[in-house]
Amino acid sequence: MEPEDELNPDKDDLPLRANTNHILVKHYVLDLSVHFDREVISGNIVMFLEPCCETRAMSKDGTEAVDAASVGEVSQDEFVCKFNHGNLMKHGTKGTVTSAEKMIGIREKDTFLVWRDVGSQSTAEIKNNSSAHLWDLNGDSDFTLVLDCCDLNVTEVEEVDVTSVSDKCAISSKDVSDKAGLNPNFTQTLIHLPFCKWRQKHQLFLMCSRAPIAQAGSPLSFRSDRWSLQVRKKGVTCPQEFPHVIRILYETKPTGGSVRWTKDQDDRVCVYTAGSPINNRALFPGQEPPVAMSTWQATVRAPSDCLVLMSGEEEAVPVEDKDRLFSSWDYYVTMPMPASTFTLAVGHWCQELSVTDYSGMDGDGVSCSHGDYLCRFTEQSAWSQRVIPHRVFGPVSLMHKAQEGVLKLLPRCLAAAYAILGTHPFSRLDVLIVPAGFSSLGMASPHIIFLSQSVLYTESPGSGEGGLSLCGSRLCHEIAHSWFGLVIGARDWTEEWISEGFATYLEDIIWSRAQRLSAETTTEQSDLKALLRWRRLCDEMQNSDVELQILRPNMDKTGQVNKSGSSIVKHALNPEKTFMQVHYLKGYFLLRFLASQLGEQQFIDFLKMFVNKYHGQLILSQVRFTSEQLVMLLELLLEKSDLSGATMQALQRTYSLQCQDAEVRHRWCELVVKHGHCQAYGDVEHFLIHDQAMGVYLYGELMVHEAAEQQALAYRCLSLVQEGMDQSARRVVEEMIL
């Protein structure tokens, strides 16, 4: 692992430390408890890991390691029965108490694990000191798993022994995808079970998460620094030999940046994930780079009078404890997503429910090129789901406004988005009116939207439908993120405009469709909003640091990571950047311009095709043009009467035109000559000397503008090459310039 460098206070870049090029977390199982009295969330997270470069671990003598799991086939009911009727209890085996149980105890009910308070700080310090001693005993040659982590008290990292599950729960070898390798172990087999067996997968993941710690071999050692948690096992020198399942016991800190402890508008305690620049690393340790796509399932225990909302594909039904003071809520996702999209909110909210509308027209479905998961774009039942099931939550004092605004508009906005973009990427939607301290008008996550009270219905005199405008447009913006930002994400987080620019552009189109406006009124409304946004953009451009105005601050390094897979998010920790709208507005105006050139309906049709092709994937705006595409671009630009020097420099820098093939460089030289871009006259001279087969008529273009500097360039080039020049070509050139 590279040494941790202190962040530059002038840049405030956010480090993504996880070594995702070496090993990936494919699935998380979280078991958490919410403690409002101490303002912490405690529990454990179990990670199912897969090395990136090789799926088959080798034993010490160089032979392939053989997995002991059986390969017979068994039904889901059978394996559940075998597991529950065996000798396993809770978090370990009968008669065996794990270190986790000794430290925090278990509940004597079913197979559920309930985490009590982790204990005093001295206990945590003892654990950390012990681990630090183990860490020092490990060699620097040992492989290190690096997880993104901040503001967490980690007390234990354990290797989980899943043989107690694999011995009882067989998986058929014919169910395993090719990605698992020729002789996969039980964990790899489980990870690569096909999506049609997702219920079986999740049950097995849950069983494995409660398995005992591994007794044989060296224990895991760990240490934390400002931005990461690092884990080693003595003698393990490569990712292939690292444990495939680990359990991390921890609790959050009251001041952690990813978790907001506050009170709602009814003065009742609540907590929610803040969507801060550091994402979820102060909620749980994990892999934060976008490429670390994973699935998860979570059990959250909270006071029984609270609601627990979370990213999840089904509405959770709470299960009460014996004493009825606490309830447990279970959520899961089957679509691999970046860990930053995990969202949690716990509070004393009330609920309003709306019905589902299946009145849309049947679609043809699409073929998918993403990873293996249960995709709504291929489900016939989802094609016609014009309005997905949705609920609205909030404090009692605001529910009247929420009913008049959010609940009234939500079906219309969802139907309009469906009409424009097609199948809803997610199966349901919750909208939560968050506390007043929320620093944004809205935030979209899978299956849940946080909405500010500032956008709620305004009952001003004579406002009528106008009092719903801010609420409707904001809802449309956040709904648009389901397609652009969530189901299609940016592979480099510095490219926020891919999410925010598209959502801002689509916000107007979806909202006008939801209002059923005429074409004339739609145009008037769109132009007015464009004018307001232009004024806001000009103001920000004049009053902010130039570095913060760049849509792609990594420039030609966009999407690049170091050898381990770690990277940085430029300016992410700069508080000024948090409140800027540049990435929204510049992206919006770019898309608006493209739509004006192509035609709005044609551009919308293109966006729909784009969604169908790239859903479930991460993208970059850095496009690798073919030479034919660059030739076409330059020929179209040659038709323009005027191009500024800044535009010419941007073209040269963006496409490295002087390094392209001769066809591209020929058009580039023509463009340089036409617009008198003297900074690139060297490119013209190089072309005339080294590409004599194509540059004959470029001499004439240098002469026709009657610019002294260009004519001198033509004379100089001819003098340099005339001795070796083809006689016919030389005669033609001399007739043009002499």
Salt bridges, closest charged atoms under 4 A:
GLU6 OE1 - ARG226 NH1 3.40
GLU50 OE2 - HIS192 NE2 2.47
GLU54 OE2 - ARG56 NE 3.85
GLU64 OE1 - ARG56 NH1 3.19
GLU73 OE1 - LYS174 NZ 3.59
GLU108 OE1 - LYS90 NZ 3.33
ASP117 OD1 - HIS35 ND1 3.48
ASP117 OD1 - ARG38 NH2 3.29
ASP140 OD1 - ARG232 NH1 3.95
ASP148 OD1 - ARG281 NH2 3.97
GLU156 OE1 - LYS127 NZ 3.32
GLU158 OE1 - ARG247 NE 2.85
GLU159 OE1 - LYS233 NZ 2.85
ASP175 OD2 - LYS197 NZ 3.73
GLU241 OE1 - LYS60 NZ 3.97
GLU251 OE1 - ARG38 NH2 3.35
ASP267 OD1 - LYS263 NZ 3.84
ASP305 OD2 - ARG268 NH2 3.77
ASP305 OD2 - HIS348 NE2 3.20
GLU314 OE2 - ARG199 NH2 3.51
GLU315 OE1 - ARG391 NH1 3.75
GLU320 OE1 - ARG324 NE 3.87
ASP321 OD1 - ARG107 NH1 2.44
ASP321 OD2 - ARG301 NE 2.97
ASP357 OD2 - ARG386 NH1 2.67
ASP430 OD2 - ARG391 NH2 2.79
ASP430 OD2 - ARG428 NH1 2.80
GLU465 OE2 - LYS408 NZ 3.67
GLU465 OE1 - ARG412 NH2 3.60
GLU478 OE2 - ARG474 NH1 2.82
GLU495 OE2 - ARG552 NE 3.34
GLU496 OE1 - LYS577 NZ 2.26
GLU496 OE2 - HIS583 NE2 3.48
GLU500 OE1 - HIS477 NE2 3.16
GLU500 OE1 - HIS481 NE2 3.07
GLU507 OE1 - HIS477 ND1 2.96
GLU507 OE2 - ARG533 NH2 3.25
ASP508 OD1 - LYS529 NZ 3.60
ASP508 OD2 - ARG533 NH1 2.54
ASP527 OD1 - ARG592 NH2 2.84
GLU540 OE2 - ARG536 NH2 3.16
GLU547 OE2 - LYS11 NZ 3.86
GLU547 OE1 - HIS571 NE2 3.94
GLU635 OE2 - ARG667 NH2 2.92
GLU663 OE1 - ARG667 NH1 2.39
GLU685 OE1 - ARG716 NH2 3.09
ASP691 OD2 - ARG665 NH1 2.80
GLU734 OE2 - ARG730 NE 2.98
